[in-house]
């Protein structure tokens, strides 16, 4: 009997369908009913809050951005979830803020005044011209009135006889300078190299001239003398007043070793020879000093000067004049050829 009763109860439970929801009660539109009471609004608000909470719970928090263990910055090579961007670095933020201001604040100007607008200055270039006469006969102590150089290249009369010392000739020179330091912005100190050349020519003297002839010189032959003096010098330019207060005068001084190559050729282009058959070719050591002043041309048009600096890197242009004293005679040896001179130069200089 009990078994039969349990079976009936089980069959009753199986015939019931709990998955079928009951139909919701519909609200009536009749006034005065309990379903239209305003008390229903707070529960609706609670339902919206519950829905927002469920939505927030359904969204997973963003995954942390992979970072580099060494620098602490975001690692660009690490895998990251889709649709996730790396945050900008501090450098990128600084550049986006104001690049010009950041650069200006990070750089400390080395110079003041007008010079703070200039590009870096490390070199100088000079082109100059001046009179020159080699002092070859400086140590001559022979019986003749004029030395060997004056006999050939000096002033002559109608017969070609020397009557006066030779005139100075024009000598062009090119100088390049490396300005390796500017202590306290007072002026650059550099090492300069100067290259110059000089040429002189005259009709060749006859070896056995006829005393009754109209000339003691050859009309078909000539003698040409060449020399190329060079100097390696320490250079200082006092640019403090020009850079700070725009005073356009820049004094400077140079000093160092000098060396000159020389040779002489005949009319056929061959090296001349003396009575012992020795070739007229050699080199002589010595020393050289220069001192002068430069007129800075920036004051004529400072706007043009700044544009030239920005476009070509030329900081300054100058007109200058200088005094030169050179003693190129193997440091005073009596038997040496002397190629030094006391002279002056004028020229154009650029600093860049």
TAVEN-V764167 format. One record per backbone hydrogen bond with DSSP energy under -0.5 kcal/mol. NH is the residue of the N-H (numbers start at 1). CO is the residue of the C=O. Records with the same first field share a line. If there is no record, write none. Layout:
NH: CO / CO
This chain:
5: 1
6: 2
7: 3
8: 4
9: 5
10: 6
11: 7
12: 8
13: 9
14: 10
15: 11
16: 12 / 13
18: 16
20: 17
21: 19
33: 30
36: 33
37: 34
40: 37
41: 38
43: 39
44: 40 / 41
45: 41
46: 42
47: 43
48: 44
49: 45
50: 46
51: 47
52: 48
53: 49
54: 50
55: 51
56: 52
57: 53
58: 54
59: 55 / 56
60: 58
68: 73
72: 68
75: 66
76: 74
78: 75
84: 81
93: 89
94: 90
95: 91
96: 92
97: 93
98: 94
99: 95
102: 98
103: 99
104: 100
105: 101
106: 102
107: 103
109: 107
114: 243
115: 112 / 243
116: 113
117: 114
118: 115
122: 120
124: 177
125: 350
126: 175
127: 348
128: 173
129: 346
130: 171
132: 169
135: 340
136: 134
138: 135
139: 136
140: 137
151: 147
152: 148
153: 149
154: 150
155: 164
157: 161
160: 157
163: 155
164: 155
169: 132
171: 130
172: 170 / 197
173: 128
174: 195
175: 126
176: 193
177: 124
178: 191
179: 122 / 177
180: 178 / 189
181: 189
185: 182
186: 183
189: 181
190: 235
191: 178
192: 233
193: 176
194: 231
195: 174
196: 229
197: 172
198: 227
200: 225
202: 223
204: 221
206: 216
209: 206
213: 210
216: 159
218: 204
223: 202
224: 265
225: 200
226: 263
227: 198
228: 261
230: 259
231: 194
232: 257
233: 192 / 231
234: 255
235: 190
236: 253
237: 188
238: 251
239: 186 / 237
240: 186
243: 239
244: 240
245: 241
246: 242
247: 241
248: 246
250: 294
252: 292
253: 236
254: 290
255: 234
256: 288
257: 232
258: 286
259: 230
260: 284
261: 228
262: 282
263: 226
264: 280
265: 224
266: 270
269: 266
272: 264
274: 278
277: 274
280: 272
281: 279
282: 262
284: 260
286: 258
287: 327
288: 256
289: 325
290: 254
291: 323
292: 252
293: 321
294: 250
295: 319
296: 248 / 294
297: 317
299: 296
300: 297
301: 297 / 298
305: 301
306: 302
307: 303
308: 304
309: 305
310: 306
311: 307
312: 308
313: 308 / 309
314: 308
315: 313 / 351
316: 351
318: 349
319: 295
320: 347
321: 293
322: 345
323: 291
324: 343
325: 289
326: 341
327: 287
329: 327
330: 285
331: 285
333: 329
336: 333
339: 328 / 337
341: 326
343: 324 / 341
345: 322
346: 129
347: 320
348: 127
349: 318
350: 125
351: 316
352: 123
